[in-house]
């Protein structure tokens, strides 16, 4: 029994050594015969040859796999060598063809990527698949050397990819609106709220037109689609109300009283008497004035708090430093007092300037020692930078405000809303800032060295770009006055 166990153990050990030897031998053979094939395959993969040269790449893979199988099964070494050499040749040919395709088909490949980024395979599947077939044909023809045929398929595929991209973009931004309008049509909303429903349909048409003209600037189409959604939902709501009135389920008086109730609730919260004996206009104006007053008070409190914190911080730092030193304390304390007096003077000058402008002309606020004139009353024609004569009176007030701060540095900042391209908005904001700068030089006789004109485009919004009022606030010129603290 013991002898048999020793024999079995010896056989197992011999088998293990043999298998290890075979594995080592196979590994050495693979390094020898597959070195060039592996390098050629890696180069083909880096060149994206599987996509751009599929015929030669596929043949290379077939030969490569045959070489692996032959080596694994211990076939004739020449067979392994031959398969690996053929694989190397096909991979190199595929790499060359892929490099050519990468240049020759650059336009269609970009269109393909743009469509994929827009989720065209999901949202425009039929057109995407047509484009894919044309793209595949262009690649195969190019790989076979048919340059003219490949170019024709290239053009066809590019057009189809762009169509698929546009359909996908529209699907992303307009599908909900279309569904709402279809729902409204099924509910016969146009019979009861034709004006509001018509506005929704016009907004949808405008959004689609904007996407057709510039599919890559989606800010405006997205906003138009949102407005269309709102108007469609509003039309559905209004149609229900009108239907109730027509069916005598709701009287006109009851309807008006229902709509007055929210105004009464808001009035109560604002402590404003809800006087609507002549309608809601007077009350609405009072509520708007109340909100603006509270906003201004909140802004003033915020500025005062910021100034106090800054002043306390500076004083603490100065006092700490002075307490650590014995010499020169009197002079440094005097300098601190002088600086605090200068800050107090700036505060008084700010209050003086703040009274110069109405809310419709400018908002005046502080950031540290800087005074900001946000010129809400300075407007430009769409896409233009020329100052209109109607703005001359406002700019005259700006000149008086600047005179309050002698030798101050002035920064004219141009800003736009987010509609339009980034580059065009940047250019327009810079041109408008420079237009105001030139006016200050020519009409106000302000030295050039005191002026800096900077355009920020759409990068610094102060309100939401999703509403018309917000976009209006974002389209602005800000004058930043940096006072000379040493000036009396």
Secondary structure, DSSP 8 states (H G I E B T S, - for coil): -HHHHHHHHHHHHHHHHHHHHHHHHHHHHHHHHSHHHHHHHHHHHHTTHHHHSHHHHHHHHHHHHHHHHHHHTT--HHHHHHHHHHHHHHHHHHHHHHHHHHHHTHHHHHHHHHHHHTTHHHHSHHHHHHHHHHHHHHHHHHHTT-HHHHHHHHHHHHHHHHHHHHHHHHHHHHHHHHHHHHHHHHTTHHHH-HHHHHHHHHHHHHHHHHHHH-TT-HHHHHHHHHHHHHHHHHHHHHHHHHHHHHTTSS-HHHHHHHHHHHHHHHHHHHT-----TT-SHHHHHHHHHHHHHHHHHHHHHHHHHHHHHHHHHHHHHHHHHHHH--TTHHHHHHHHHHHHHHHHHHHHHHHHHHTT--TTT-EEEEETTEEEEE-TT----TT-----GGGHHHHHHHHHHHHTSTT-EEEEEEE--S-S-HHHHHHHHHHHHHHHHHHHHHTS---GGGEEEEE-TTSS-SS-TTSHHHHHHHSEEEEEEE--TT--
